């Protein structure tokens, strides 16, 4: 039985499903936009969707907002202004809320970034992926290297004090020099935050059906270590498996995920996780995936395609699956606060992880060791077995 003494912090995730062109490695719910963008109709659907969620979160404040996709930068600032006006009218939005929008360098210009800033968006996540022209082409990106650099310059010029660059490594045709050049170029552009992660081939993608030729794992790992050292030297602290930030610029929205916080999910295919005190439970909710079907059903029972409840047997594993991505781990009391079950439910798995030198546990903190960070899957498997 769950026993929440307080509910976790609450975030809002908003999904915009359309792209100019779907990338061959992408397994997110994104769809090529082959017709006129249905901006107004989609904003209407998002508002109905949020209204349906309100009874689950009465009295709770939204601390962070993340607009992901797809390519949210296809939508105008006016559309987001209308959406945020409704959000503020419907529920409390923290006065210092972090509000992030994902942007594709091929869909932005200086004026649009300034307009986003003016309507309350205060953080960007720019999908660079690489500064190498051949790599961008192989990844199916719609921007080129000069556009990538220009997008970062626009973010600075528009007054964004906090923004992220997405970079990938282990790309088709990539070697050590190209991997280093990507990181050095990113550092020179001085973004406050960099996400740096390896390309993986996921099911239901074009790359899965037609696999590209990728570098071997051993040299990829060597590049990763070398570039992590470059990032650290430049003042980017690694705080999560694939996230590096200058001081004070961690992504608060993602940290809430990793600390097993709550989040409302609105938009086509959006997922949500909501804890409640009465009844004591953790609910997961999934919305209609296809954009047209979503717009037709948002705000109705048909718009919610999945509603499940996390069991007390599974909640410990789910917490650790997220929390162990954080290099500094989490405060030990956070486990019971955010799961509603005592930490004794995972005691045996933690003891085994400590014996294998994958985990450190004190009365103050639970954190992965350096070995645990490298063998994260092995660490998490111990809690699956438990």
Long-range contacts (C-beta under 8 A, 24 or more apart in sequence): 1-280, 1-312, 2-280, 2-281, 2-282, 2-312, 2-315, 2-339, 2-340, 2-341, 3-280, 3-340, 3-341, 4-275, 4-277, 4-280, 4-337, 4-340, 5-336, 5-337, 6-337, 7-60, 7-262, 7-275, 7-276, 7-277, 8-256, 8-259, 8-260, 8-261, 8-262, 8-275, 8-337, 8-338, 9-63, 9-256, 9-259, 9-261, 9-262, 10-57, 10-60, 10-61, 10-62, 10-63, 10-261, 10-262, 10-263, 10-264, 11-62, 11-63, 11-64, 11-65, 11-66, 11-253, 11-256, 11-257, 11-261, 11-262, 11-263, 11-264, 12-62, 12-64, 12-65, 12-66, 12-87, 12-263, 12-264, 12-266, 13-65, 13-66, 13-68, 13-253, 13-263, 13-264, 13-265, 13-266, 13-267, 13-270, 13-271, 13-272, 14-46, 14-65, 14-66, 14-67, 14-68, 14-72, 14-83, 14-266, 14-267, 14-270, 15-67, 15-68, 15-69, 15-70, 15-265, 15-266, 15-267, 15-268, 15-269, 15-270, 16-42, 16-67, 16-68, 16-69, 16-70, 16-71, 16-72, 16-74, 16-75, 16-267, 17-69, 17-70, 17-267, 17-268, 17-269, 17-291, 17-294, 18-69, 18-70, 18-71, 18-74, 18-291, 19-69, 19-70, 19-71, 19-74, 19-104, 20-71, 20-74, 20-104, 20-106, 20-107, 20-142, 21-140, 21-142, 22-140, 23-139, 23-140, 23-141, 24-139, 24-140, 24-205, 24-206, 24-207, 24-210, 25-139, 25-140, 25-199, 25-201, 25-202, 25-205, 25-206, 25-207, 26-205, 27-202, 27-203, 27-204, 27-205, 28-68, 28-69, 28-70, 29-70, 29-268, 29-269, 29-289, 30-69, 30-70, 30-71, 31-70, 31-290, 31-291, 33-74, 37-74, 37-75, 38-291, 38-295, 39-75, 39-76, 39-79, 40-79, 41-295, 42-75, 42-291, 42-295, 43-79, 43-82, 43-83, 44-295, 45-294, 45-295, 45-298, 45-299, 46-83, 46-266, 46-267, 46-298, 47-83, 47-86, 48-298, 48-299, 48-303, 49-266, 49-267, 49-270, 49-287, 49-298, 49-299, 49-303, 50-86, 50-87, 50-90, 50-91, 50-264, 50-266, 51-90, 51-299, 52-298, 52-299, 52-300, 52-303, 52-304, 53-264, 53-266, 53-272, 53-285, 54-90, 54-91, 56-264, 56-274, 56-276, 56-283, 57-91, 57-264, 57-274, 60-91, 60-92, 61-91, 61-92, 61-93, 61-94, 62-87, 62-91, 62-92, 62-93, 62-94, 62-97, 62-264, 63-94, 63-97, 63-98, 63-252, 63-256, 64-97, 64-98, 64-99, 64-100, 64-252, 64-253, 64-256, 65-93, 65-97, 65-98, 65-99, 65-100, 65-253, 66-100, 66-253, 66-254, 67-99, 67-100, 67-101, 67-102, 67-121, 68-102, 69-102, 70-102, 71-102, 71-103, 71-104, 71-107, 72-101, 72-102, 72-103, 73-101, 73-102, 73-103, 73-104, 73-107, 73-108, 73-112, 73-116, 74-104, 74-107, 76-112, 76-115, 77-112, 77-115, 77-116, 77-118, 77-119, 78-119, 80-116, 80-119, 80-120, 80-121, 81-119, 81-120, 84-119, 84-120, 98-122, 98-123, 98-162, 98-251, 98-252, 98-253, 99-123, 100-124, 100-125, 100-164, 100-251, 100-253, 101-125, 102-126, 102-127, 103-127, 103-151, 104-142, 104-143, 105-143, 105-147, 105-148, 105-150, 105-151, 106-141, 106-142, 106-143, 106-147, 107-142, 108-151, 108-154, 109-154, 110-154, 110-157, 110-158, 113-154, 113-155, 113-157, 113-158, 113-160, 114-157, 114-158, 114-159, 116-158, 117-158, 117-159, 117-160, 122-160, 122-161, 122-162, 123-160, 123-162, 123-163, 123-164, 123-251, 124-155, 124-160, 124-163, 124-164, 125-163, 125-164, 125-166, 125-195, 126-151, 126-152, 126-155, 126-163, 126-164, 126-165, 126-166, 126-191, 127-166, 128-152, 128-165, 128-166, 128-167, 128-186, 129-166, 129-167, 129-168, 130-167, 130-168, 130-171, 130-174, 130-182, 131-181, 131-182, 131-185, 131-186, 132-171, 132-174, 132-178, 132-181, 132-182, 134-173, 135-171, 135-172, 135-173, 135-174, 135-178, 138-171, 138-172, 138-173, 138-212, 139-168, 139-171, 139-172, 140-206, 149-185, 149-189, 152-189, 152-191, 153-189, 155-191, 156-190, 161-192, 162-192, 162-193, 162-249, 163-191, 163-192, 163-193, 164-191, 164-192, 164-193, 164-194, 164-195, 164-251, 165-189, 165-191, 165-193, 165-194, 165-195, 166-195, 167-194, 167-195, 167-196, 167-197, 168-196, 168-197, 168-198, 168-199, 169-196, 169-197, 169-198, 169-199, 169-220, 169-223, 169-224, 169-227, 170-198, 170-199, 170-214, 170-215, 170-220, 170-223, 171-199, 171-214, 171-215, 172-212, 172-213, 172-214, 173-213, 174-215, 175-215, 176-219, 176-222, 176-223, 176-226, 179-223, 179-227, 180-223, 180-226, 180-227, 180-230, 183-227, 183-230, 183-231, 184-230, 187-230, 187-231, 187-234, 187-236, 192-245, 192-246, 192-249, 193-243, 193-244, 193-245, 193-246, 193-249, 193-250, 193-251, 194-231, 194-236, 194-243, 194-244, 194-245, 195-242, 195-243, 195-244, 196-227, 196-228, 196-231, 196-242, 196-243, 196-244, 197-241, 197-242, 198-224, 238-327, 239-326, 239-327, 239-328, 240-325, 240-326, 240-327, 241-325, 241-327, 241-373, 241-376, 255-326, 257-322, 258-322, 258-323, 258-325, 258-326, 259-322, 259-323, 259-326, 259-330, 259-334, 259-338, 260-318, 260-319, 260-322, 260-323, 260-334, 260-338, 260-339, 261-338, 267-294, 268-294, 269-294, 275-338, 275-340, 280-340, 281-309, 281-310, 282-309, 282-310, 282-315, 282-339, 282-340, 283-307, 283-308, 283-309, 283-310, 284-308, 284-309, 284-310, 312-340, 312-341, 312-345, 315-339, 315-340, 315-341, 315-345, 316-341, 316-345, 316-346, 316-349, 316-383, 316-386, 317-346, 317-380, 317-383, 317-384, 317-386, 320-346, 320-349, 320-380, 320-383, 321-380, 321-383, 323-366, 324-359, 324-368, 324-372, 324-376, 324-379, 324-380, 325-376, 326-367, 327-367, 327-368, 327-373, 328-365, 328-367, 329-360, 329-365, 329-366, 329-367, 329-368, 330-365, 330-366, 330-367, 331-364, 331-365, 331-366, 332-361, 332-362, 332-363, 332-364, 332-365, 332-366, 335-366, 346-383, 346-386, 348-386, 349-382, 349-383, 349-385, 349-386, 352-382, 353-379, 353-382, 356-382, 358-382
